[in-house]
Amino acid sequence: MLIVLVQWSYQNWVHGSSSPHQVTSVNAPPGVVSAMALGEPPSLIIICPGASFAAVLRQRFHVLDFFSSGQSPEAFLAAAAAAVPGPPRAAVVWAGGPFRVDAAFLDAVPSLRCVISTAAGVDHIDLHECARRGVVVANSGNVYSTDVADHAVGMLVDVLRRVSAAERFVRHGLWPVQGGYPLGSKLGGKRVGIIGLGNIGSLIAKRLQAFGCVIYYNSRTSKDSVSYKYFPNVLDLASESDVLIVACALNKETRHIVNKQVLEALGKDGVVINVGRGANVDEMDLVHALQEGKIAGAGLDVFQNEPKVPAQLLAMDNVVLTPHVAAQTSESRSDLCDHTIRNLEAFFAVPIVVSAMASSFGELPSLILIRHGASFIAALRQRFRLLDLFTSGQSLEAFLAAVPEPPRAAVVWAGGPNPVRVDAAFLDAVPSIQCVFSPAAGVDNIDLDECARRSRGATPSAQRTQVPLHICFQLGGKRVGIIGLGNIGSLIAKRLEAFGCVIYYNSRTSKDSVPYKYFPNVLDLASESDVIIVACPLNKETRHIVNKKVLEAIGKDGVIINVGRGANVDEVEMVSALQEGRIAGAGLDVFENEPKVPVQLLSMDNVVLSPHVAVLTLESRSDLRDHTIRNLEAFFAAKPLLTPVLP
């Protein structure tokens, strides 16, 4: 089985020009690694993989890494023929960048019968062309759904509560100078319109319900299984919503689905969150609406011309920007590797290999990978022969001419600065492709119509991901220990349950009314938790309740969040623990000597700081005024206070 790695210079190899890299080998292409322990594993083309992804594939497949070889595709494949038993029949494509799986690509790799995209979107794959040529296409399915949903909710909280802007306020030293920070807006009670109620949209809705939001949605059809109000028209949805969250795939119908008219219908207090695809939103209309105050803010993880971001957005405090990382967690990356390999095994009909004893493989099929990480490639290499076309420096035609077995499958990653598309040109370049896998949930990088026309299959998997940033961690499944399960702690628990967290707590006494596990000792709580959230009042017992011993108990992967009082945490010990890597990170809204913040924290990327604004929203300020007046009226009327504090 042969795998070809295809990375960056798609235009070069599809149209026959040479790569600028130097040729490093003519007999054994550097992108071809023999998986000797596997006998003769299948060959696989990998297009634009990350190093960790590629490393996993190399454990199971012969990887053809064209891009890193510096050769033309023709020379690469000719040289590869001596090292691999057959031409690649599958490709794994990392979505992003200029690469497209289209007719030109399929012509260049006529042996392809399967394309796998490592993203959910397949807009980089010409599905109609794949279908016409009998190339099956698969993507990442639901691998990334929870991560993207978490990120969408996080961005919405960030925009409404001005978290990122408040953080900059603290880090720039403005808190002691300027005093209080402007009020944010409460999330609870907001009417949230979700465009695209698929897996991701449904998970977003579930999470926001726990915050007390009212959910509306627009989708191709109404869904009998949900109770949310359905709007067949996005304009009507926007006019009834405070927030629009874009979580749909990109296609002809959804391109610029959020435009000038929709933004005007949303109104000056409205917020737009986009975790779909950049082109789902008319970027220039959005920029103008923000500049002119026609909407209140935006949270954007995706952009029309990634990695380019409109310069006007960079200076806006009411806009939160992230570099297409909604799906980027270490857990989902591991799940993606497993998912892609299972898709490849299904295509090639080979057994799962647990050890290097692979004599039962026989002659395994070929596979193309497009843009993948090292760990992903390492996993595939255990089952396939990987041909890394992009790093070879050869033209695709020459590369494939030297491969005896044409690839029938491709795995396509939907991400990176130059997105890959599986379209007619790609399928023409690799006419042997019968299957395209996208390790992403969306398939906007794959031309589904073209794949259907050529009778190729397609299956989904995840959201596109890029790797220059540190990989993050999933929130779902984390064990969260809450110190202080009063009103605030209970609301935190309710919200985190919607994210799939396991809740533990410490309080003065256990509470029969809650199902969470109780720890009478904070040290024991910390030793069983991944996250500690401090939500208790400050008194003699709770001063420095989080100290050196507690920080050591939570461990190097632990995170501290403090929304109680600064002195609940021993600040000096926490700073030391962060500096020495004894805990993983912290989120602090309160400090021991406000507005002074320990200078060591200001340069730490694993710490989030805000200037004691957790309670500062327009809504809570208004509620507080009314509540104070009612307490005063009760007092002067000799009636019981609404909220008396007992010693």
N, C-alpha and C positions, 0 to 999 in steps of 0.2 A: 504494500500500500504506500502511496506516495503523497506527501504533503508539500505544497509550495507556499512559502511565506511571501506575501506580497505587501510591501509597506507604503512607501511615499510617492515615488515618481511614476504614478500611474500613466500620465500622459506620455512619458518617455517610452515605457515599455509597450503600451498598447499601440502606439503609432510608430514603433520600430527604432526610436532614437536611443543612443547609448546613454548609460548612466554616467555622470561625471566622476564616479568612483573609479579607482584603478582596479584592473583585473588582478585578482589575488591567486587564482588557480585555474588551470585548464583541464587537469585530470580529475581532481576531486574538489568540486565547488565547495567553498567554505560554508555555504548554507546547508549542505547535505551532511547529515549526521546519521551514520548507520546505527540502528537500534539492534545491535548484535544479539543482545540477550533475548530479543523477541523473535529471532529467526528472520523472517522477511515480513515486517509489518507493512501496512499500507502506506502509500505516499500521499502527502498532503501539501497543498499550497497555502501558505499563511500570508495574508496581506495586511501590512502595518500592525504587527503584533507588539505588545510590550514584552520586555525581557522575561518577566516572571511567567507570563502566560505561555510564551514560546518554550520555556524550560519544561513546563508540565507536558506540553504536546510532544516534545522530543523523547519523552520516556515511552511513548506508545506508537509513534509514527516516524516515518522518514520525512523530515521537514525540508522543503525546498525554500530556502530563504534568499530570494532573488535580490532584494534591496541591499542587504549587507554585503553581498559578494562583490559588488562593483562591476559585474559583467552585464552584457546585454542579455535579454531573455533567451535569444537564440543560442548564444555561446554557453549560457548557463545550463540550459536544458540539454544541449549536446554533451557537455561535460558531465552532467548529472546522470546521463544514460549509463555510464560505466559504474555508477555507484548504487543505482536503484533498479529494481526489477521491472517497473512499468511506469507509464505516465500518470500524473495525478488525476484522480477521478473526483476529488472533493477539494473545496477551498473554504478556509475559515477567514472571514473578512472582518477586520476591525473598522467599524463605521467611523467616519470623520475624515476630513481632508478631501482632496479632489478626486480620490479614487471612486470609480463606479464599476459595478458589475453590470456590464452592458454588452451589446452585440460585439463591440471591438474586443472586449476582454474574452468573451466566449469563442470568438473566432481564433484568438491567439492560443487558447487552451481548449481545443475541441474535445479533449478527453473528459472534461468536467461533466459530472452528472449530479453534483450536490454542492450547494453553497450554504454555509452556515454564517449568519451574522451574529456577532457577539453583542448586539444591541436589540432592543425591542423594536425600534424603528427600522424600516428597510427602504427609506427613501434613496439610499445609495445603490439599490439593486433594481435593475429593470426586470420586474416580475413577469411582465408580458413576454419579454424576450426569453427569460428562463423557461417559462411555460411552453413557449413555441418550440424550444429545443429539447424539451423533456428534462430540464434541470430542476430538481426539487430544491426548495428554499426553506430554511428554518431560522428562527431567531431565538431570543433569550426567554421567551414566555414571561412568567411572573417572577423571575429571579430577583428583579430590582424593585418590585412594586412597593414593598414596605418602606424601603429606603427613600424612594422618591416621595411617597406620601408623607413620611416624617419630615423630609426637607421642605416640602410645600407648606406644611403647617408651621415649621420653624421660621420660614421666611415671612409668613403672614404675621406671626407674633412679632418678629423683628421689625417689620414695617410699621405696624400699628403702635408698638411700644417704643419705637425708635431705639432699639437695642444697639445696633451697630453705630449709629450716630452718637449715642450716649457713651459708648465705649471710646470712640475717638475723642470725645469731650474730656474724659478722664485721662486718657493716655497723653493728650496734648497739654495736660496741666491746667486746664481751664476751670476745673471745679473750685479750687480755692480762690480763684480770681473772680469768676463770674457768678459763683453761687449756684442757685437752683437751675435745673435743666427744664426745658419746655415740656409740657404735658403730652403724653401719648394718648392713645384711644383704646378702650377695652375691647377684647375679642368676644367675650360672652354677649349673646343677643344679636350679633351681626348676622345679616342675611347673606349667605354665601352661595353664589351661583357657580356650579362646577360644570365646565364644558368638557364632556367626555366622562361618562360614568362607567368606565371599564374597571379593571382590577385596581389601578392606581386611584382613579376617581372615587371608587367605593371606599377604599381605605382612608382617603382624605376625609370623606364624609363621616366615617365612623369616628375618627379622631376629633373632628370639629364638633360633633354632637356632644362629646364629653366636656367641651368648653361651653356648652349652652348655645351653640349657633343654630340658626334655622337654615336648613339645606334645601336648595333648589338645584335643578340640573337641566342640561341640554345634552341630548345624545341622538343618535340616528333614529332610535325608536324609544318609546317609553318602556319602563321596566316594571312589570307587575310585582316583582319581588321586593320593591322598595316603597317606602311611604313618602318619599320626598316629592315635592311638586315638580312636575315635568313641564318644560317650556320647549315647544318644537322650534321656536325662533330665538336666536341668540340676542337679538335686539330687545325682545320682550324680557328675556332673562336678565339682561343688564339693567333695564329700567326698574326692575323689582329688587335688585341686589345692592348690597353695600360693598361686596367683594366679588371679583371674578377670578376663578382659578382655572387656568388652561391645562388640561391633562389629557388632551386628545392626540391621536396620531396626526401626522402631516400628510395630506393628500390634496387633490384639486379642490375639494369642497371645503377643507379646513385651512387652506392657505389664506392668511390675513383674515381669519374669521373674526378676530378682534381688530376692528378698523375705526376710523374716525367717528362713524355713526354710533358704533357700540360704545366707544369711550364717552361720547357726549351723553348717551343714555345712562351710563353708569353714574355720571355726575361728579361734581367737585369734591365730594367726600369719599369717592370710590377708590378702591385699590385693585390693582391687577397683579396676579401672581402667575408666572409662566414656568411650568416644569414639563411642557410638552416638547415642542420644537420652536426654534426662534421664529421661523416664518409663519407660525400660527398667528402671530401678532404683527400688524403693520408697524414696524419699528419707528419709522419717521412720524407716523400719526401719534404714536405713543410719546415720543420725545416732545413733540409740539404740545400735546395735551398736558404733559408735566410742566413744561416751561411756562405755559399760559395759565396754570392753575385749574385746568378743566377736570383733572382728577387729583387725588390727594397723595398717591404714592404708588410704588411698584416694587415687586420682588422678582428678579429675573435670574434664572439659572441657565437659560438658553438664549441664543442670539442668532440673527439672520446670517451673519457672515463671520462665524467663529473662526479664529479667536478674536476677531475685531469686535470691539464694543463701541457704540456711538460715544464720541468724546463728551457730548453734552451731559450724558448720564453720570460721568465720573465725579462730578462736583456736587451732585444732588444728594442732600442728606435724607431726603424722603424716598430714596431708591436704594434697595439692597441688591448687590450684584455678586453672583458666584460663578466660577468658571466651568459650568456644565459638570457639576460634581454631585448632583442629587442622588445618583445611584452608586456613588463611590464609597463603599465600605469594605473592610477586609472580609467580612462574612459573605457579602454578596459576590465578591470576587472569587472566593472559594466555591460558592454554590454555582457560579457561572462556569468555572472549569468543569465541575462535575456534570452540569447540565449539557454542556457542549460535547463532552466525551460520550455521554449516554446517547445524544442525538447521532453522533458519528457511528457509534456501535450499532444503533438501530439501522442506519443507512447501510453500513457494510455487513450487518448481520454477523458481528463477531462477539465473542463472550467478553464479559468484564474481566480485566486482568488485575489481580490483586498483587501478585509478585512478578518477578522478572522471568518466571518459568513460562515461556510463551510458545512452547513447541506445538501447542494445539492450534495456534493461529493459522498455520499454513501460509498461503500467499494472501496477505491482507490488502485491501483496496487502497487507492490513492486519494489524497485529500488536499485541497488548497485552503490555506489560512490567509486571511486578509486582515492585517493590523491587529496583532495580539501581544499580550504581555508574556513574560518569560514563564511564569508559573502555569499559565494556560497552555503554552506550547509544551511544557514539560509533561503535563498530564496527557495531552494528545499523543506525544511521542511514545508513550507506553503502548499505544495501540496502532499507530500509523507511522508511515515513513513521511517525514515532513520535507517538502521542497520549498525553500525560501526564495521565491522568485525575485522579490524586490531588491534584496541585498546582493543578488548575483551580478547585477550590472548588465544582464543580457536582455534582449528583446523577448517578449513573451513567446513569439513564434519559434525563435531559436531554442528557447528554454524547453518548450514542450516537444519540439521535434526530437530532442534527445531522450525523451522520457518514453519508455516502452508501453506503459499502461496509462491511458488517458484518465484524468481525474473526473469522478462523477459527482463529487460533493464539494461544497464550499462553505466555510464558516466565516461570516462577515461581521466585523465589529463596527457598530455605528457610533463613531466618536472620533475625536482628534481634530486638529486644525484643518485638515483637508479630507472632508467626508468621502467615503467610498460609496458608490452606487452600483447596485446590481440591476443593470438595465439592458437594453438591446445590444449596446456595444460590448458590454461585458460578456453577455451570453454568446455573441458572435465570436468573441475572442476565445471562449472556452466552450465549444459546442458539445463537448462530452458531459458537461455538468447536467446532472439530473436532480440535484438536491442542494438547496441553499439554506443554511442555518444562520439565524441571527441571534447571538447571545444577548439580545435586548428585548424589551417588551414591545416597543414600537418597531414598525417595519417601513418607515417612511424613506429609508435608504434603499429599498428594494422595489423595483417596478413589478408589482404583483400582477398587473394585467399582462405584461410581457412574459412573465413566468408562466402564467396561465395559458397564454397563446402557444407557448412552447411546451406545454404539459409538464412543467417543473412543479414540484411540491414546495410548500413553504410552511415553516413552523416558527413561532416566536420564542424569545427568551428574556431580554432585559433592556435596560436603558444604557445608552452609550456612555463610556467612561474614558477618562484620560488619566495618565499616570504621573505627570511631573509633580503633582502635589502629594502630600502625605495622604495615605489611605486613612479614612475615618472608620468609625465603628457604628454598628447598628444600635439603635435604642431598644428595639424589641428584644425581649428575653433578658434584659439586664435586671439584676437584683438590686432594687432601690431601697435603701434603709432611710426612713424618715424620722428625724429626731423632733418630736412634738407633733402628735396627731390631733391637734385642735382643728378649728375651722379651716385654717390655711393648709395645714398638713393633709387634712382629709380631701380637700379639693385637689391638691397636688396628686394624691393617690388616685383619685377618680380619673384624672386626665391621663396619668401614666398607664393605668390599666388599659385604656383605649389604644395605647401604643404597644401593648403586649408585654409590659414590664411585670415583674414579680415584686410585690410590695411587702416589706417588713417595716416594723416601727418600734420606736422606744418612746415611752411617755411615762408620766408619774405612775399610772396604773394601766393595766390592760383594759381593753374596751370590748365588751361582749357583743357590741353591735356591728363589729367589723370582722371580716374573714381573714385579715392579714395576720401573719405570725408576729407575736410580741416578743421583744427582747428586753428584759428588765435592766440589762447592762449594755451601755453604749459600746464597750470594747467588743463584746460578743456580736452585737449588731454589725459593727464594722468588719469583723472577720468573715461574716457571711454575706457581705454586700459588695456590689461593684461600684455603687454610687451612694454617697451619704448626702442627704439634703437636710440642712438645718433650718427648721421652721418653728423653733421654740422661743419663748420670751427669755429675757436675760435676768437672772437672779444669782444668788450665791451658788446654787447647785449647778447652774448651766453655764457659768462663766468658764471659758476654756474647756467646755465639755468635749470639744474636738481638740485633742492635744497630741503630743508626740506619739504616745502609745496607740491612740486611735488611728492616727495617720499610718503608722507602721502596720496596724492590723488590716487596714483596707488595702494596702499593697500597691505595687508599682503600676498596676492597671486601674487603680481606683480614681474616682473623681469626687471632689467636694463642691457642693453648691450651698451658698449661705444667703438666705433671704430673711434670717432672723435679726440678730444684732451682731455687730462686728466682733465684740468680745466673746461671743459664743465659741469662736475659733481662736486658738493661740496663733496669732498672725505670724510671729517670728518662726515658730515651728513649721507652719505651713509653707512659708517662703523657703525655708531650708529643705523641706521635703520636695518642693517643686524643683529647686535648683539641683538637687542631688538625684532627681529621677525616682524618688521613693513613692511618689504618686504621679498619676498621668496628667492631671489637669484640675482646674478649678473655675467656678463661676461665682463671682462675688458682687453683690449689690450693696453690701454693708462692710464697714471697716472699723477698726478699733479706735482710730483717732481722726474721724472725718472732719474736714474733707481731705485730710492727708492720706495718701495711698503709698504703701511701700514702693520705693523707686524700682526695686528689683522686679516687681510685677509688670511694670510698664512695657518691658521689652519681651515679655514671654508670649509666644504665639498660642500656647496651650492654656491660656487664662483669659477669661472674658470678664470685663470690669464694667460696672455701671454705677452712676453717682447717686445711690440710694433713691432709685426712682420706681421700685417695684410696685408701689401703691399709687404712683402718680399717673392717673388718667383723667381726662375731662369728665368722664362719667362718674368715677369714684369721688372726684372732688365735689361734684354737685351732690352726690348721695351723702357725702360727709357733712356738707353744710346743712342739708335737711335733717340728718340724723342728730347733729349737734343741737339744732334749734328745738327738735322734739324732746331731747334730754333736758334742755334748759327749761322748756315749758312745763315738763313733768315736775322738775324740781321746784319751780316757783309756784306750782299749783299743789304742792305737797303730795304729789303722786309718786309711785315707784319709778325709778330710772329705767330706761329701756335696756341698758347694758351696764349694770353695776359691776364694779370690779371688787371681788372679795379677797381678803388677805389670805 
